[in-house]
Amino acid sequence: MSRSGGPRWPGSAANRRSRLVRHRASYEEAREALTPADRLRLDTAVVDARDMLVYRVLVRDQAAIVDLIQAVLTR
């Protein structure tokens, strides 16, 4: 309980710069998720950046995806 007798709410404070950095990073992550979503022609109004992460990784590391495909196909 707080001194006023009401419930205590957890909280934190951050400096102005760290909040701006977090907002910018979040914006960039959301913007980067739109590119694979557009290429996949997803028809959803909201795209979760976490769902698009695997596509970013696969496109970025083409050698790894080739190895993965070869490993799966040669079993």
Backbone torsions as a table, in degrees:
resi	resn	phi	psi	omega
1	MET	NA	148.8	177.8
2	SER	-85.8	174.2	179.0
3	ARG	-61.1	-29.9	-178.4
4	SER	-80.1	-4.0	179.0
5	GLY	92.6	-7.9	179.3
6	GLY	-85.5	173.5	179.4
7	PRO	-68.4	152.4	177.0
8	ARG	-92.0	134.5	179.0
9	TRP	-110.3	127.7	177.4
10	PRO	-67.3	149.2	179.7
11	GLY	-160.8	172.5	177.1
12	SER	-150.7	164.3	177.7
13	ALA	-128.3	143.4	178.4
14	ALA	-131.6	154.5	178.0
15	ASN	-73.6	163.8	-174.0
16	ARG	-60.3	-41.0	-176.8
17	ARG	-64.4	-42.9	-177.5
18	SER	-65.1	-34.6	176.7
19	ARG	-66.0	-41.9	178.9
20	LEU	-64.2	-40.2	178.8
21	VAL	-63.8	-43.0	178.9
22	ARG	-64.2	-41.8	179.4
23	HIS	-65.3	-41.3	179.1
24	ARG	-64.8	-42.6	179.2
25	ALA	-63.6	-40.4	178.6
26	SER	-64.7	-41.9	178.1
27	TYR	-62.1	-45.8	-179.8
28	GLU	-62.9	-40.9	179.4
29	GLU	-63.0	-42.9	179.0
30	ALA	-66.1	-41.0	-180.0
31	ARG	-65.1	-41.1	179.6
32	GLU	-69.0	-24.3	178.0
33	ALA	-73.5	-22.8	-178.3
34	LEU	-71.6	-30.6	-178.5
35	THR	-62.1	-54.2	178.0
36	PRO	-67.0	-30.8	178.1
37	ALA	-64.2	-40.8	176.7
38	ASP	-65.5	-43.5	-179.6
39	ARG	-65.3	-32.5	178.2
40	LEU	-83.9	-4.8	-179.5
41	ARG	53.8	47.2	177.7
42	LEU	-69.6	138.9	-176.3
43	ASP	-104.0	23.7	178.6
44	THR	-94.9	149.1	-178.8
45	ALA	-75.7	-28.2	-178.1
46	VAL	-124.5	131.0	178.7
47	VAL	-115.7	126.5	177.7
48	ASP	-83.2	124.1	-178.5
49	ALA	-58.5	-32.2	179.0
50	ARG	-63.2	-34.6	178.8
51	ASP	-69.1	-26.9	-178.0
52	MET	-89.7	-10.2	-176.9
53	LEU	-58.8	-42.4	-178.5
54	VAL	-61.0	-37.2	178.8
55	TYR	-67.5	-38.9	177.4
56	ARG	-62.7	-41.9	-179.4
57	VAL	-66.9	-44.1	-178.2
58	LEU	-64.7	-39.9	179.7
59	VAL	-69.9	-37.5	-177.2
60	ARG	-70.2	-35.7	-175.0
61	ASP	-115.2	74.4	-175.8
62	GLN	-64.1	-35.4	179.4
63	ALA	-63.4	-39.3	179.6
64	ALA	-66.1	-39.1	179.8
65	ILE	-69.0	-36.6	176.4
66	VAL	-63.0	-44.5	177.5
67	ASP	-61.3	-41.6	179.6
68	LEU	-62.9	-45.6	-179.8
69	ILE	-64.0	-44.1	179.4
70	GLN	-62.8	-40.1	179.9
71	ALA	-65.0	-40.4	-179.8
72	VAL	-70.9	-40.7	-176.6
73	LEU	-75.8	-22.3	-177.2
74	THR	-97.7	12.3	178.4
75	ARG	-72.5	NA	NA
